[in-house]
Structures are given as structure tokens and as C-alpha cells.
Amino acid sequence: MKLKDKTIIITGASSGIGAAAAVLFASSGANVVLGARREQLLNEITGQITQSSGNAVCLPGDVSEEAYAQALVDLAEKSFGGLDGAFNNAGTSGVMGSIPDMEPNNWHHVMAVNLNSGFLAAKAQIPALRKRGGGSIVFTSSFVGHTIGLPGMAAYAAAKAGLIGMTQVLAAEHGSENIRVNTLLPGSTKTRMAGDDADFHEVVRKFHALKRMAEPSEIAAAVQFLLSEEASFVTGSAMLVDGGNSINKV
């Protein structure tokens, strides 16, 4: 029960890594506050957890809106008495394309969902963590824009790299308050964003030293570590959980 009695916000919780994290954290004793745009799927995950005697509430909304970031914190405090951590996981790849061909609206949308949302989340969450005497925040970044540049993904890479820089500053600013801040960099994972094209998956699989894609539950387990007391001396890190993608060249 690594997260027993801890209250954790999870965004992007309606599917993929976020949904896997919600189920895992709840089974580890956490009270989970789930956020995502897709209300039906969000309700299904929440129901799955509560039917298994877990503690979960949810609120659909848009992570790029400041009021929504605060509403998730308010829900955590109202439902469970406070906030101990957050997994700010929501993201989008946007429309892929080169910079000269990219519409500015696409660039701004990718920044809003992937990077601006992190700013808004931290702004709302840190005051709540202070009330508890500390806590842990984890953002989902990517190896794209950190160890490799993939054509067509400039907006995504810039936003995800920005999260790493923000993480380092937040960790430095709030470490003395017992607030840890880290960023997770997953490898290719079997999620909705990765699609279901078997030929594409075969190509992607070879990019990794482990010669396979990750299961969402494997990424969720790494996040659980960062949120738990097992990672009590880990802050400001960009933690690669990429199956050796970053070091593999064959």
C-alpha cells in the first residue's frame, strides 16, 4: 500500500497511462481525483475503482483552463480533506507537420494542453500541498525533444522539453517546503495515442533496446514510485522509462 491514505490528482485519466495509474494508485491505498475531457470514459474508470472498494471521484474538463486546475484541487480537498500529490499527465501530439507548414493555432493548442496546463496545475496544486506539509508532483514529458528529435513533432517536443525545465525550477523553489517535483519520460506505450496499426507498432518496437512497447501499467508503476515515499530523495529529475529507446541505435 505505497500510497495509503494519500490523495492524488490524475489528469488524462480516462484512458492509457492515466487510467492505468488511477487503478494502480487506488489499489495501493490512494484516494484518486480523476480528470479528463471524455466524461463517459472518466466515469467508467471511476466506477471501476469504486466497485473494487477504492476511493475515487472525477471531474471532466479542459486542463488548459485555469479554473479547471483549481476545481480539481478543490474537489480533492472537499472529498478527501486535502492534497498529497498529482500526476499531471494529460497531453496531445496535435497535428504533426514541419514548422513552415504548421498553423499557429495548432502550435498554441499543443502548448496549451502539454505545457501551459503544467503551469496552471502547479499554480493550483502547490498551495494545497503546503497545507499538508509537503507532497509530490509528477509531470509526463517525453524522450521526444529530450534525447531525440522526430520530424513533424516540433510543437510536441518543445512543449514536453519545457515541462522538464519547469520541473527543475519548481523543484529548486519548493524543495525546502518538502515538495518534490519530477518529470517522467515514457517510451512508446500501447495507448490510444499510439494507435492500433500492427505494422507501425512493429517498427516502433525495434526502436527500443527491450524490443517492445510499454504497457500502460509499467509506466504507471514508475509514476507510483515517484509519488511514494520510496522516492523521498528524488526531485528535479527527468526520469527515463523508455525501454532503452534513448540509447538504442539498431
N, C-alpha and C positions, 0 to 999 in steps of 0.2 A: 504494500500500500504506500507507494513512494510519494503520492500527493494527497495523503489522507487529510481530509478537512480543509484542504486548500481550495480557494475559489479562483477559477481560471477562465478568462475570456478567450474564445477561439473564433477568429473570423475566417471566412472561406470554409465554413464548417458543413456545408450542405453536401459535399462530395470529396473524393480524393483524399489528400493528406489531411485536410481539416476534419473531415468526417472520421477518418481513422484515429486521429488524435482525440477527438471527442469521446469516442468509445473507449479508447485505451485509458485516458485520464480518469474517466468516470469509474472504470473498473479498478483503478488504482486509488480510489477513495476521494477523488476531487469532486467539488461542485462545479459544473461547467455551465458557462453562459455562452450560447452559440449565436453567431451572427453570419448572415449571408444574404444574397439578393433573392434566391429562389425559395420562396416561402414554403411550398409544399414539401420539397426535399428536406428543408430545415426542420419542419415539423415531424417528418418521418424519422430523422436521426434522433431528435429529442424524444420522441415516443419510444424508439428502440431502447434508449438508455433508461428511461423511467420504468418501462415494463420489465427491465432487468434489475430493478431496485436501485438504480443510480439516481443521482440528483442532477437535473438538467432543466434549464429554461432557455428560451430562444427569443430573438427579436430580429425580424427581417429588415434589411435596409442597405444603404449605399455607403461603403467605407470612405468614400471621398467627401462625405458631408460631415462637418464638424459636429452638428447636433447628434448625429448617429453615434459617433465615437463616445460622446458624453452619455448618451442614452444607455449604451451597453454597460458603462461603469455604474450608472445609476441603478440599472437592473441588478447588477451583481451586489451592490450594497443593500438594495431593498430586499432581495430574495435570500441572500446568504450572509448579510452583515458586514461585508467588506470585500476587498480585492487583494489577492496574493500574487497573481501573475497573469500574463497574457501571451498568447501565441497569435501574433498579427500576421496572418497567413494569406489573406485574400490577395489575388493578383490576376493580371491578364497579360497576354502576349500582344494584344492589339492586332492591327493589320500589318503583316510583315511587308517590308519593302525598303529600298535604299533611301537614304536621306533626300537626295534630289527629287525623288518621286513621291515622297511622303506628304500627305496632307497635314498641315499644322494641327488640325483637330484631333487626328489620330495620336500625334506626339503628346499633346496635352492630356488626352484621355489616359494613355498609358502611364504618364507621370502621376496623374491624379489618383489612379487606382493602386499603383505599385509603390509610389514614393510619398506623395502628399498624404496618403492615408496613414502612413507610418508616423509622420509628424503629428497628425491630428490624434492618433491613438496614444502616442507618448504624452502629448499635452493633457489629455484627459486621464490617463492611467497613473502617471507618476504621483499626482497629489493624493490619489486613493491609496497607492502603495505606501506613501509616507505615513498615512494614518495607521497602517498595520505594522509600522516599524521596519519596513523593507519589503522586498519581493523580487520577482524576476520577470523580465520581458524578453521574448524571442521574436525576431522578425524572420520571414522567409525571403532570402535573396536567391542567388543563382551562381553557378560557375560561369554562366554566360555574362561577360562583362568583367569577370574577375580573373579567370585563368584562360579564357578563350573568347574570341570574337566570332560570332556566327553571322554570316551575311543575311541581311534583311531584318536583323534584330537590334538595331541601334537604339531605338527608344526603350525597349525592354532592358537591354544591357545597361544603359545609362541610369535608368530608374533603380535597378537592382544594385548596381555599384554604389549609387547614392545612399541606399539603406546601410551599406557597410560603413561608410563614412559617418553617417548619423549615429550608428550604433557605437562607434568608438568615442564620439564626443559625449553621448548620453552616459556611457559607462564611466568616463572620466568625471563628468559633472556630478553624478549621483552615487558613486561608489561609497562615499563617506556616509550616505544615508542607508546603507545596506541594500541598495537597489542594484541588481545585476542586469546587464543588458547585453545580449548576444544575437548574432545572426546565423541562421542555418543556410547552407548552400547545398541543396539536394542535387543528385544526379538525375538522369532521366527516370521518371517514375510512371507506373501504369495508372494514369489518371485520365479524366475526361479531356484535359488539355493535350495529352499525348495522342489522343485519337485511338482508333481500333484497327488501323491498317497493319496487317501482319508483316507485309514486306518492309514497311517503314520501321517497325519495331525490330526487325532483323538487322537492318542497317544500324540503328541506334544501339542495339545490344553490343555490337562489336566495338563501339567507342569506349567501352568501359573495360578496365582491367579484369573485372569479375565476369565479363562477357554475358551480362544480363542487365535488365532494367530492375529498378527497385519496386518492391511492393509498398503501397502507402503506409502500411503498418511499420515497416522498417524505418521510414523517415520519422513517423510519429514517435517511435521509441527513442530516437536521438533527441527530439524536442523534449520529451519527458525528462530525460537526463538533465538537460539544461535548465528546466524549470524546477527540478528537485534539489534537495539539499546535497545530493551526491556531487553536484556541480557548484558547491558553495564558494570555491575559489576560482571560478571561471567567469570572467566578464570581459567585455570588449572584443570578443573573439569572432572570427568569421570561420565557422566550423564546417568543413567539407564533409558531406555524407554522400559521396558521389560515385561510389563503387570503383574508384580509381580512374574516373573519366579524365581528371586533370593531369594525370601522369602517364596516361596510356597513349601511344602513338601508332599502334598497329591494330 
